[in-house]
Amino acid sequence: MTSLVAFCVWVLATMGLALLPIKYQILPGLGFLLILPVLLVWLAHDYGALPVVVCIFAAVSLFRKPLWALVSGARRWITRT
């Protein structure tokens, strides 16, 4: 399996995960986020930096709400202390 096919499977799996209720998305979503850097390094090794940049934008788009919640929670925690 090439890195591009593996990344496409990752994208389709994350899109399928989005169809589940939120309480079933958390643990598999964390797994998908942990797999992402491995896929990006593999993709960079095979195709260079430009496809990786495009894939990072796609991944951020897929995880925009959880990432925004993480950033806003961290911002609240920093301003609280």
PDB file of N, CA, C and O in Angstrom:
ATOM      1  N   MET A   1       0.850  -1.175   0.000  1.00  0.00           N
ATOM      2  CA  MET A   1       0.000   0.000   0.000  1.00  0.00           C
ATOM      3  C   MET A   1       0.897   1.240   0.000  1.00  0.00           C
ATOM      4  O   MET A   1       1.817   1.349   0.811  1.00  0.00           O
ATOM      5  N   THR A   2       0.627   2.152  -0.896  1.00  0.00           N
ATOM      6  CA  THR A   2       1.417   3.368  -0.937  1.00  0.00           C
ATOM      7  C   THR A   2       0.933   4.339   0.132  1.00  0.00           C
ATOM      8  O   THR A   2      -0.152   4.188   0.694  1.00  0.00           O
ATOM      9  N   SER A   3       1.758   5.325   0.392  1.00  0.00           N
ATOM     10  CA  SER A   3       1.408   6.289   1.433  1.00  0.00           C
ATOM     11  C   SER A   3       0.182   7.113   1.038  1.00  0.00           C
ATOM     12  O   SER A   3      -0.616   7.484   1.899  1.00  0.00           O
ATOM     13  N   LEU A   4       0.030   7.397  -0.236  1.00  0.00           N
ATOM     14  CA  LEU A   4      -1.127   8.172  -0.682  1.00  0.00           C
ATOM     15  C   LEU A   4      -2.431   7.385  -0.492  1.00  0.00           C
ATOM     16  O   LEU A   4      -3.444   7.949  -0.078  1.00  0.00           O
ATOM     17  N   VAL A   5      -2.402   6.110  -0.789  1.00  0.00           N
ATOM     18  CA  VAL A   5      -3.580   5.269  -0.574  1.00  0.00           C
ATOM     19  C   VAL A   5      -3.876   5.150   0.917  1.00  0.00           C
ATOM     20  O   VAL A   5      -5.035   5.196   1.330  1.00  0.00           O
ATOM     21  N   ALA A   6      -2.830   4.996   1.723  1.00  0.00           N
ATOM     22  CA  ALA A   6      -3.023   4.899   3.175  1.00  0.00           C
ATOM     23  C   ALA A   6      -3.639   6.184   3.717  1.00  0.00           C
ATOM     24  O   ALA A   6      -4.514   6.134   4.581  1.00  0.00           O
ATOM     25  N   PHE A   7      -3.191   7.329   3.217  1.00  0.00           N
ATOM     26  CA  PHE A   7      -3.757   8.588   3.680  1.00  0.00           C
ATOM     27  C   PHE A   7      -5.210   8.729   3.230  1.00  0.00           C
ATOM     28  O   PHE A   7      -6.042   9.232   3.986  1.00  0.00           O
ATOM     29  N   CYS A   8      -5.521   8.298   2.023  1.00  0.00           N
ATOM     30  CA  CYS A   8      -6.921   8.347   1.556  1.00  0.00           C
ATOM     31  C   CYS A   8      -7.813   7.450   2.400  1.00  0.00           C
ATOM     32  O   CYS A   8      -8.947   7.818   2.707  1.00  0.00           O
ATOM     33  N   VAL A   9      -7.311   6.270   2.780  1.00  0.00           N
ATOM     34  CA  VAL A   9      -8.073   5.384   3.666  1.00  0.00           C
ATOM     35  C   VAL A   9      -8.270   6.056   5.018  1.00  0.00           C
ATOM     36  O   VAL A   9      -9.343   5.950   5.611  1.00  0.00           O
ATOM     37  N   TRP A  10      -7.240   6.749   5.513  1.00  0.00           N
ATOM     38  CA  TRP A  10      -7.335   7.467   6.786  1.00  0.00           C
ATOM     39  C   TRP A  10      -8.433   8.537   6.699  1.00  0.00           C
ATOM     40  O   TRP A  10      -9.244   8.675   7.615  1.00  0.00           O
ATOM     41  N   VAL A  11      -8.452   9.280   5.606  1.00  0.00           N
ATOM     42  CA  VAL A  11      -9.460  10.335   5.436  1.00  0.00           C
ATOM     43  C   VAL A  11     -10.864   9.731   5.389  1.00  0.00           C
ATOM     44  O   VAL A  11     -11.775  10.237   6.043  1.00  0.00           O
ATOM     45  N   LEU A  12     -11.043   8.664   4.627  1.00  0.00           N
ATOM     46  CA  LEU A  12     -12.360   8.038   4.550  1.00  0.00           C
ATOM     47  C   LEU A  12     -12.786   7.470   5.902  1.00  0.00           C
ATOM     48  O   LEU A  12     -13.962   7.531   6.260  1.00  0.00           O
ATOM     49  N   ALA A  13     -11.831   6.919   6.652  1.00  0.00           N
ATOM     50  CA  ALA A  13     -12.164   6.384   7.975  1.00  0.00           C
ATOM     51  C   ALA A  13     -12.565   7.504   8.937  1.00  0.00           C
ATOM     52  O   ALA A  13     -13.492   7.332   9.729  1.00  0.00           O
ATOM     53  N   THR A  14     -11.885   8.641   8.878  1.00  0.00           N
ATOM     54  CA  THR A  14     -12.260   9.752   9.754  1.00  0.00           C
ATOM     55  C   THR A  14     -13.611  10.334   9.356  1.00  0.00           C
ATOM     56  O   THR A  14     -14.377  10.777  10.212  1.00  0.00           O
ATOM     57  N   MET A  15     -13.900  10.331   8.074  1.00  0.00           N
ATOM     58  CA  MET A  15     -15.214  10.809   7.648  1.00  0.00           C
ATOM     59  C   MET A  15     -16.312   9.851   8.095  1.00  0.00           C
ATOM     60  O   MET A  15     -17.399  10.288   8.474  1.00  0.00           O
ATOM     61  N   GLY A  16     -16.040   8.559   8.055  1.00  0.00           N
ATOM     62  CA  GLY A  16     -16.989   7.586   8.566  1.00  0.00           C
ATOM     63  C   GLY A  16     -17.175   7.711  10.061  1.00  0.00           C
ATOM     64  O   GLY A  16     -18.275   7.513  10.577  1.00  0.00           O
ATOM     65  N   LEU A  17     -16.102   8.039  10.757  1.00  0.00           N
ATOM     66  CA  LEU A  17     -16.172   8.240  12.201  1.00  0.00           C
ATOM     67  C   LEU A  17     -17.057   9.433  12.554  1.00  0.00           C
ATOM     68  O   LEU A  17     -17.713   9.439  13.595  1.00  0.00           O
ATOM     69  N   ALA A  18     -17.074  10.426  11.695  1.00  0.00           N
ATOM     70  CA  ALA A  18     -17.884  11.620  11.954  1.00  0.00           C
ATOM     71  C   ALA A  18     -19.381  11.312  11.942  1.00  0.00           C
ATOM     72  O   ALA A  18     -20.172  12.089  12.477  1.00  0.00           O
ATOM     73  N   LEU A  19     -19.774  10.207  11.349  1.00  0.00           N
ATOM     74  CA  LEU A  19     -21.189   9.851  11.319  1.00  0.00           C
ATOM     75  C   LEU A  19     -21.680   9.292  12.646  1.00  0.00           C
ATOM     76  O   LEU A  19     -22.887   9.232  12.885  1.00  0.00           O
ATOM     77  N   LEU A  20     -20.758   8.882  13.513  1.00  0.00           N
ATOM     78  CA  LEU A  20     -21.133   8.305  14.803  1.00  0.00           C
ATOM     79  C   LEU A  20     -21.509   9.401  15.799  1.00  0.00           C
ATOM     80  O   LEU A  20     -21.113  10.553  15.623  1.00  0.00           O
ATOM     81  N   PRO A  21     -22.261   9.063  16.833  1.00  0.00           N
ATOM     82  CA  PRO A  21     -22.520  10.031  17.903  1.00  0.00           C
ATOM     83  C   PRO A  21     -21.213  10.452  18.575  1.00  0.00           C
ATOM     84  O   PRO A  21     -20.244   9.693  18.575  1.00  0.00           O
ATOM     85  N   ILE A  22     -21.183  11.636  19.136  1.00  0.00           N
ATOM     86  CA  ILE A  22     -19.953  12.222  19.663  1.00  0.00           C
ATOM     87  C   ILE A  22     -19.308  11.359  20.742  1.00  0.00           C
ATOM     88  O   ILE A  22     -18.082  11.326  20.840  1.00  0.00           O
ATOM     89  N   LYS A  23     -20.099  10.661  21.555  1.00  0.00           N
ATOM     90  CA  LYS A  23     -19.499   9.866  22.620  1.00  0.00           C
ATOM     91  C   LYS A  23     -18.734   8.671  22.066  1.00  0.00           C
ATOM     92  O   LYS A  23     -17.866   8.132  22.752  1.00  0.00           O
ATOM     93  N   TYR A  24     -19.032   8.245  20.846  1.00  0.00           N
ATOM     94  CA  TYR A  24     -18.294   7.151  20.213  1.00  0.00           C
ATOM     95  C   TYR A  24     -17.153   7.657  19.324  1.00  0.00           C
ATOM     96  O   TYR A  24     -16.393   6.850  18.788  1.00  0.00           O
ATOM     97  N   GLN A  25     -17.023   8.952  19.161  1.00  0.00           N
ATOM     98  CA  GLN A  25     -15.984   9.521  18.302  1.00  0.00           C
ATOM     99  C   GLN A  25     -14.680   9.795  19.035  1.00  0.00           C
ATOM    100  O   GLN A  25     -13.629   9.851  18.397  1.00  0.00           O
ATOM    101  N   ILE A  26     -14.712   9.966  20.336  1.00  0.00           N
ATOM    102  CA  ILE A  26     -13.571  10.499  21.063  1.00  0.00           C
ATOM    103  C   ILE A  26     -12.363   9.562  21.013  1.00  0.00           C
ATOM    104  O   ILE A  26     -11.286   9.980  20.587  1.00  0.00           O
ATOM    105  N   LEU A  27     -12.513   8.331  21.429  1.00  0.00           N
ATOM    106  CA  LEU A  27     -11.381   7.413  21.477  1.00  0.00           C
ATOM    107  C   LEU A  27     -10.844   7.061  20.082  1.00  0.00           C
ATOM    108  O   LEU A  27      -9.631   7.122  19.882  1.00  0.00           O
ATOM    109  N   PRO A  28     -11.689   6.698  19.112  1.00  0.00           N
ATOM    110  CA  PRO A  28     -11.138   6.449  17.773  1.00  0.00           C
ATOM    111  C   PRO A  28     -10.535   7.710  17.136  1.00  0.00           C
ATOM    112  O   PRO A  28      -9.547   7.629  16.406  1.00  0.00           O
ATOM    113  N   GLY A  29     -11.133   8.868  17.416  1.00  0.00           N
ATOM    114  CA  GLY A  29     -10.581  10.117  16.892  1.00  0.00           C
ATOM    115  C   GLY A  29      -9.198  10.397  17.430  1.00  0.00           C
ATOM    116  O   GLY A  29      -8.334  10.894  16.707  1.00  0.00           O
ATOM    117  N   LEU A  30      -8.983  10.082  18.689  1.00  0.00           N
ATOM    118  CA  LEU A  30      -7.650  10.238  19.268  1.00  0.00           C
ATOM    119  C   LEU A  30      -6.668   9.299  18.585  1.00  0.00           C
ATOM    120  O   LEU A  30      -5.528   9.676  18.314  1.00  0.00           O
ATOM    121  N   GLY A  31      -7.107   8.083  18.308  1.00  0.00           N
ATOM    122  CA  GLY A  31      -6.251   7.144  17.580  1.00  0.00           C
ATOM    123  C   GLY A  31      -5.899   7.649  16.194  1.00  0.00           C
ATOM    124  O   GLY A  31      -4.757   7.530  15.753  1.00  0.00           O
ATOM    125  N   PHE A  32      -6.887   8.215  15.506  1.00  0.00           N
ATOM    126  CA  PHE A  32      -6.621   8.774  14.178  1.00  0.00           C
ATOM    127  C   PHE A  32      -5.651   9.952  14.251  1.00  0.00           C
ATOM    128  O   PHE A  32      -4.803  10.111  13.373  1.00  0.00           O
ATOM    129  N   LEU A  33      -5.770  10.772  15.285  1.00  0.00           N
ATOM    130  CA  LEU A  33      -4.825  11.882  15.437  1.00  0.00           C
ATOM    131  C   LEU A  33      -3.416  11.392  15.734  1.00  0.00           C
ATOM    132  O   LEU A  33      -2.446  12.018  15.308  1.00  0.00           O
ATOM    133  N   LEU A  34      -3.284  10.287  16.455  1.00  0.00           N
ATOM    134  CA  LEU A  34      -1.960   9.741  16.751  1.00  0.00           C
ATOM    135  C   LEU A  34      -1.328   9.069  15.535  1.00  0.00           C
ATOM    136  O   LEU A  34      -0.104   9.042  15.410  1.00  0.00           O
ATOM    137  N   ILE A  35      -2.140   8.534  14.651  1.00  0.00           N
ATOM    138  CA  ILE A  35      -1.638   7.911  13.425  1.00  0.00           C
ATOM    139  C   ILE A  35      -1.228   8.958  12.387  1.00  0.00           C
ATOM    140  O   ILE A  35      -0.372   8.693  11.543  1.00  0.00           O
ATOM    141  N   LEU A  36      -1.828  10.130  12.447  1.00  0.00           N
ATOM    142  CA  LEU A  36      -1.608  11.171  11.440  1.00  0.00           C
ATOM    143  C   LEU A  36      -0.140  11.542  11.244  1.00  0.00           C
ATOM    144  O   LEU A  36       0.292  11.597  10.093  1.00  0.00           O
ATOM    145  N   PRO A  37       0.666  11.803  12.288  1.00  0.00           N
ATOM    146  CA  PRO A  37       2.073  12.160  12.028  1.00  0.00           C
ATOM    147  C   PRO A  37       2.856  11.064  11.306  1.00  0.00           C
ATOM    148  O   PRO A  37       3.723  11.359  10.483  1.00  0.00           O
ATOM    149  N   VAL A  38       2.557   9.815  11.608  1.00  0.00           N
ATOM    150  CA  VAL A  38       3.232   8.709  10.918  1.00  0.00           C
ATOM    151  C   VAL A  38       2.899   8.723   9.433  1.00  0.00           C
ATOM    152  O   VAL A  38       3.779   8.561   8.587  1.00  0.00           O
ATOM    153  N   LEU A  39       1.632   8.916   9.128  1.00  0.00           N
ATOM    154  CA  LEU A  39       1.219   8.989   7.727  1.00  0.00           C
ATOM    155  C   LEU A  39       1.838  10.188   7.016  1.00  0.00           C
ATOM    156  O   LEU A  39       2.230  10.085   5.853  1.00  0.00           O
ATOM    157  N   LEU A  40       1.927  11.317   7.703  1.00  0.00           N
ATOM    158  CA  LEU A  40       2.505  12.510   7.077  1.00  0.00           C
ATOM    159  C   LEU A  40       3.996  12.351   6.806  1.00  0.00           C
ATOM    160  O   LEU A  40       4.486  12.804   5.772  1.00  0.00           O
ATOM    161  N   VAL A  41       4.719  11.718   7.716  1.00  0.00           N
ATOM    162  CA  VAL A  41       6.153  11.477   7.489  1.00  0.00           C
ATOM    163  C   VAL A  41       6.335  10.506   6.326  1.00  0.00           C
ATOM    164  O   VAL A  41       7.210  10.698   5.482  1.00  0.00           O
ATOM    165  N   TRP A  42       5.508   9.469   6.284  1.00  0.00           N
ATOM    166  CA  TRP A  42       5.572   8.508   5.183  1.00  0.00           C
ATOM    167  C   TRP A  42       5.256   9.184   3.854  1.00  0.00           C
ATOM    168  O   TRP A  42       5.913   8.925   2.845  1.00  0.00           O
ATOM    169  N   LEU A  43       4.254  10.045   3.859  1.00  0.00           N
ATOM    170  CA  LEU A  43       3.879  10.775   2.660  1.00  0.00           C
ATOM    171  C   LEU A  43       4.986  11.730   2.222  1.00  0.00           C
ATOM    172  O   LEU A  43       5.257  11.854   1.028  1.00  0.00           O
ATOM    173  N   ALA A  44       5.622  12.399   3.166  1.00  0.00           N
ATOM    174  CA  ALA A  44       6.723  13.306   2.843  1.00  0.00           C
ATOM    175  C   ALA A  44       7.906  12.534   2.271  1.00  0.00           C
ATOM    176  O   ALA A  44       8.581  13.011   1.359  1.00  0.00           O
ATOM    177  N   HIS A  45       8.152  11.371   2.793  1.00  0.00           N
ATOM    178  CA  HIS A  45       9.256  10.552   2.293  1.00  0.00           C
ATOM    179  C   HIS A  45       9.015  10.138   0.842  1.00  0.00           C
ATOM    180  O   HIS A  45       9.951  10.110   0.043  1.00  0.00           O
ATOM    181  N   ASP A  46       7.778   9.820   0.500  1.00  0.00           N
ATOM    182  CA  ASP A  46       7.459   9.348  -0.851  1.00  0.00           C
ATOM    183  C   ASP A  46       7.260  10.476  -1.858  1.00  0.00           C
ATOM    184  O   ASP A  46       7.690  10.354  -3.005  1.00  0.00           O
ATOM    185  N   TYR A  47       6.613  11.577  -1.450  1.00  0.00           N
ATOM    186  CA  TYR A  47       6.193  12.583  -2.419  1.00  0.00           C
ATOM    187  C   TYR A  47       6.726  13.992  -2.176  1.00  0.00           C
ATOM    188  O   TYR A  47       6.554  14.851  -3.041  1.00  0.00           O
ATOM    189  N   GLY A  48       7.358  14.265  -1.049  1.00  0.00           N
ATOM    190  CA  GLY A  48       7.883  15.593  -0.793  1.00  0.00           C
ATOM    191  C   GLY A  48       6.980  16.412   0.114  1.00  0.00           C
ATOM    192  O   GLY A  48       6.016  15.909   0.691  1.00  0.00           O
ATOM    193  N   ALA A  49       7.321  17.682   0.221  1.00  0.00           N
ATOM    194  CA  ALA A  49       6.675  18.550   1.206  1.00  0.00           C
ATOM    195  C   ALA A  49       5.314  19.087   0.756  1.00  0.00           C
ATOM    196  O   ALA A  49       4.426  19.262   1.590  1.00  0.00           O
ATOM    197  N   LEU A  50       5.131  19.347  -0.513  1.00  0.00           N
ATOM    198  CA  LEU A  50       3.882  19.971  -0.966  1.00  0.00           C
ATOM    199  C   LEU A  50       2.647  19.120  -0.679  1.00  0.00           C
ATOM    200  O   LEU A  50       1.664  19.654  -0.165  1.00  0.00           O
ATOM    201  N   PRO A  51       2.651  17.831  -0.984  1.00  0.00           N
ATOM    202  CA  PRO A  51       1.466  17.030  -0.618  1.00  0.00           C
ATOM    203  C   PRO A  51       1.223  16.970   0.886  1.00  0.00           C
ATOM    204  O   PRO A  51       0.080  16.869   1.332  1.00  0.00           O
ATOM    205  N   VAL A  52       2.296  17.032   1.664  1.00  0.00           N
ATOM    206  CA  VAL A  52       2.146  17.013   3.119  1.00  0.00           C
ATOM    207  C   VAL A  52       1.443  18.285   3.597  1.00  0.00           C
ATOM    208  O   VAL A  52       0.582  18.225   4.475  1.00  0.00           O
ATOM    209  N   VAL A  53       1.801  19.414   3.033  1.00  0.00           N
ATOM    210  CA  VAL A  53       1.148  20.675   3.402  1.00  0.00           C
ATOM    211  C   VAL A  53      -0.337  20.622   3.057  1.00  0.00           C
ATOM    212  O   VAL A  53      -1.176  21.050   3.849  1.00  0.00           O
ATOM    213  N   VAL A  54      -0.661  20.101   1.882  1.00  0.00           N
ATOM    214  CA  VAL A  54      -2.061  19.972   1.486  1.00  0.00           C
ATOM    215  C   VAL A  54      -2.798  19.029   2.446  1.00  0.00           C
ATOM    216  O   VAL A  54      -3.932  19.303   2.839  1.00  0.00           O
ATOM    217  N   CYS A  55      -2.161  17.935   2.815  1.00  0.00           N
ATOM    218  CA  CYS A  55      -2.786  16.968   3.725  1.00  0.00           C
ATOM    219  C   CYS A  55      -2.929  17.530   5.136  1.00  0.00           C
ATOM    220  O   CYS A  55      -3.885  17.193   5.835  1.00  0.00           O
ATOM    221  N   ILE A  56      -2.008  18.370   5.564  1.00  0.00           N
ATOM    222  CA  ILE A  56      -2.143  19.003   6.882  1.00  0.00           C
ATOM    223  C   ILE A  56      -3.366  19.921   6.893  1.00  0.00           C
ATOM    224  O   ILE A  56      -4.126  19.938   7.861  1.00  0.00           O
ATOM    225  N   PHE A  57      -3.553  20.681   5.815  1.00  0.00           N
ATOM    226  CA  PHE A  57      -4.743  21.527   5.735  1.00  0.00           C
ATOM    227  C   PHE A  57      -6.018  20.688   5.741  1.00  0.00           C
ATOM    228  O   PHE A  57      -7.010  21.069   6.361  1.00  0.00           O
ATOM    229  N   ALA A  58      -5.993  19.548   5.052  1.00  0.00           N
ATOM    230  CA  ALA A  58      -7.163  18.665   5.033  1.00  0.00           C
ATOM    231  C   ALA A  58      -7.422  18.086   6.418  1.00  0.00           C
ATOM    232  O   ALA A  58      -8.573  17.994   6.845  1.00  0.00           O
ATOM    233  N   ALA A  59      -6.369  17.696   7.121  1.00  0.00           N
ATOM    234  CA  ALA A  59      -6.530  17.115   8.456  1.00  0.00           C
ATOM    235  C   ALA A  59      -7.043  18.151   9.447  1.00  0.00           C
ATOM    236  O   ALA A  59      -7.897  17.850  10.282  1.00  0.00           O
ATOM    237  N   VAL A  60      -6.527  19.363   9.355  1.00  0.00           N
ATOM    238  CA  VAL A  60      -7.004  20.426  10.240  1.00  0.00           C
ATOM    239  C   VAL A  60      -8.465  20.727   9.936  1.00  0.00           C
ATOM    240  O   VAL A  60      -9.241  21.018  10.845  1.00  0.00           O
ATOM    241  N   SER A  61      -8.842  20.658   8.669  1.00  0.00           N
ATOM    242  CA  SER A  61     -10.235  20.879   8.316  1.00  0.00           C
ATOM    243  C   SER A  61     -11.135  19.785   8.894  1.00  0.00           C
ATOM    244  O   SER A  61     -12.244  20.069   9.345  1.00  0.00           O
ATOM    245  N   LEU A  62     -10.666  18.545   8.882  1.00  0.00           N
ATOM    246  CA  LEU A  62     -11.456  17.448   9.428  1.00  0.00           C
ATOM    247  C   LEU A  62     -11.607  17.548  10.941  1.00  0.00           C
ATOM    248  O   LEU A  62     -12.658  17.211  11.488  1.00  0.00           O
ATOM    249  N   PHE A  63     -10.563  18.008  11.612  1.00  0.00           N
ATOM    250  CA  PHE A  63     -10.568  18.068  13.071  1.00  0.00           C
ATOM    251  C   PHE A  63     -10.701  19.499  13.586  1.00  0.00           C
ATOM    252  O   PHE A  63     -10.232  19.795  14.684  1.00  0.00           O
ATOM    253  N   ARG A  64     -11.327  20.391  12.821  1.00  0.00           N
ATOM    254  CA  ARG A  64     -11.355  21.807  13.203  1.00  0.00           C
ATOM    255  C   ARG A  64     -12.125  22.057  14.496  1.00  0.00           C
ATOM    256  O   ARG A  64     -11.684  22.861  15.317  1.00  0.00           O
ATOM    257  N   LYS A  65     -13.239  21.407  14.697  1.00  0.00           N
ATOM    258  CA  LYS A  65     -14.010  21.649  15.925  1.00  0.00           C
ATOM    259  C   LYS A  65     -13.308  21.093  17.162  1.00  0.00           C
ATOM    260  O   LYS A  65     -13.226  21.801  18.166  1.00  0.00           O
ATOM    261  N   PRO A  66     -12.796  19.852  17.140  1.00  0.00           N
ATOM    262  CA  PRO A  66     -12.064  19.383  18.324  1.00  0.00           C
ATOM    263  C   PRO A  66     -10.790  20.184  18.589  1.00  0.00           C
ATOM    264  O   PRO A  66     -10.441  20.438  19.742  1.00  0.00           O
ATOM    265  N   LEU A  67     -10.094  20.584  17.517  1.00  0.00           N
ATOM    266  CA  LEU A  67      -8.883  21.388  17.719  1.00  0.00           C
ATOM    267  C   LEU A  67      -9.236  22.763  18.283  1.00  0.00           C
ATOM    268  O   LEU A  67      -8.524  23.275  19.147  1.00  0.00           O
ATOM    269  N   TRP A  68     -10.318  23.360  17.809  1.00  0.00           N
ATOM    270  CA  TRP A  68     -10.740  24.660  18.335  1.00  0.00           C
ATOM    271  C   TRP A  68     -11.138  24.536  19.803  1.00  0.00           C
ATOM    272  O   TRP A  68     -10.830  25.420  20.603  1.00  0.00           O
ATOM    273  N   ALA A  69     -11.818  23.452  20.162  1.00  0.00           N
ATOM    274  CA  ALA A  69     -12.186  23.231  21.564  1.00  0.00           C
ATOM    275  C   ALA A  69     -10.935  23.058  22.426  1.00  0.00           C
ATOM    276  O   ALA A  69     -10.886  23.554  23.552  1.00  0.00           O
ATOM    277  N   LEU A  70      -9.932  22.364  21.908  1.00  0.00           N
ATOM    278  CA  LEU A  70      -8.685  22.185  22.630  1.00  0.00           C
ATOM    279  C   LEU A  70      -7.963  23.516  22.830  1.00  0.00           C
ATOM    280  O   LEU A  70      -7.459  23.793  23.918  1.00  0.00           O
ATOM    281  N   VAL A  71      -7.912  24.330  21.791  1.00  0.00           N
ATOM    282  CA  VAL A  71      -7.247  25.636  21.883  1.00  0.00           C
ATOM    283  C   VAL A  71      -7.990  26.557  22.837  1.00  0.00           C
ATOM    284  O   VAL A  71      -7.363  27.227  23.659  1.00  0.00           O
ATOM    285  N   SER A  72      -9.315  26.604  22.743  1.00  0.00           N
ATOM    286  CA  SER A  72     -10.069  27.495  23.629  1.00  0.00           C
ATOM    287  C   SER A  72      -9.992  27.009  25.074  1.00  0.00           C
ATOM    288  O   SER A  72      -9.947  27.830  25.990  1.00  0.00           O
ATOM    289  N   GLY A  73      -9.977  25.695  25.300  1.00  0.00           N
ATOM    290  CA  GLY A  73      -9.817  25.177  26.658  1.00  0.00           C
ATOM    291  C   GLY A  73      -8.455  25.503  27.226  1.00  0.00           C
ATOM    292  O   GLY A  73      -8.335  25.851  28.400  1.00  0.00           O
ATOM    293  N   ALA A  74      -7.427  25.393  26.403  1.00  0.00           N
ATOM    294  CA  ALA A  74      -6.078  25.744  26.858  1.00  0.00           C
ATOM    295  C   ALA A  74      -5.977  27.239  27.143  1.00  0.00           C
ATOM    296  O   ALA A  74      -5.316  27.649  28.097  1.00  0.00           O
ATOM    297  N   ARG A  75      -6.630  28.050  26.320  1.00  0.00           N
ATOM    298  CA  ARG A  75      -6.610  29.498  26.531  1.00  0.00           C
ATOM    299  C   ARG A  75      -7.301  29.865  27.844  1.00  0.00           C
ATOM    300  O   ARG A  75      -6.822  30.718  28.592  1.00  0.00           O
ATOM    301  N   ARG A  76      -8.442  29.204  28.117  1.00  0.00           N
ATOM    302  CA  ARG A  76      -9.131  29.445  29.390  1.00  0.00           C
ATOM    303  C   ARG A  76      -8.294  29.006  30.576  1.00  0.00           C
ATOM    304  O   ARG A  76      -8.275  29.676  31.609  1.00  0.00           O
ATOM    305  N   TRP A  77      -7.602  27.883  30.434  1.00  0.00           N
ATOM    306  CA  TRP A  77      -6.769  27.376  31.529  1.00  0.00           C
ATOM    307  C   TRP A  77      -5.596  28.311  31.793  1.00  0.00           C
ATOM    308  O   TRP A  77      -5.233  28.528  32.948  1.00  0.00           O
ATOM    309  N   ILE A  78      -5.004  28.864  30.752  1.00  0.00           N
ATOM    310  CA  ILE A  78      -3.867  29.771  30.905  1.00  0.00           C
ATOM    311  C   ILE A  78      -4.308  31.069  31.563  1.00  0.00           C
ATOM    312  O   ILE A  78      -3.620  31.571  32.452  1.00  0.00           O
ATOM    313  N   THR A  79      -5.442  31.623  31.145  1.00  0.00           N
ATOM    314  CA  THR A  79      -5.886  32.885  31.718  1.00  0.00           C
ATOM    315  C   THR A  79      -6.425  32.716  33.141  1.00  0.00           C
ATOM    316  O   THR A  79      -6.471  33.678  33.908  1.00  0.00           O
ATOM    317  N   ARG A  80      -6.830  31.501  33.488  1.00  0.00           N
ATOM    318  CA  ARG A  80      -7.351  31.245  34.829  1.00  0.00           C
ATOM    319  C   ARG A  80      -6.240  31.219  35.878  1.00  0.00           C
ATOM    320  O   ARG A  80      -6.457  31.650  37.011  1.00  0.00           O
ATOM    321  N   THR A  81      -5.064  30.725  35.522  1.00  0.00           N
ATOM    322  CA  THR A  81      -3.988  30.601  36.509  1.00  0.00           C
ATOM    323  C   THR A  81      -3.125  31.810  36.601  1.00  0.00           C
ATOM    324  O   THR A  81      -2.183  31.837  37.393  1.00  0.00           O
TER     325      THR A  81
END
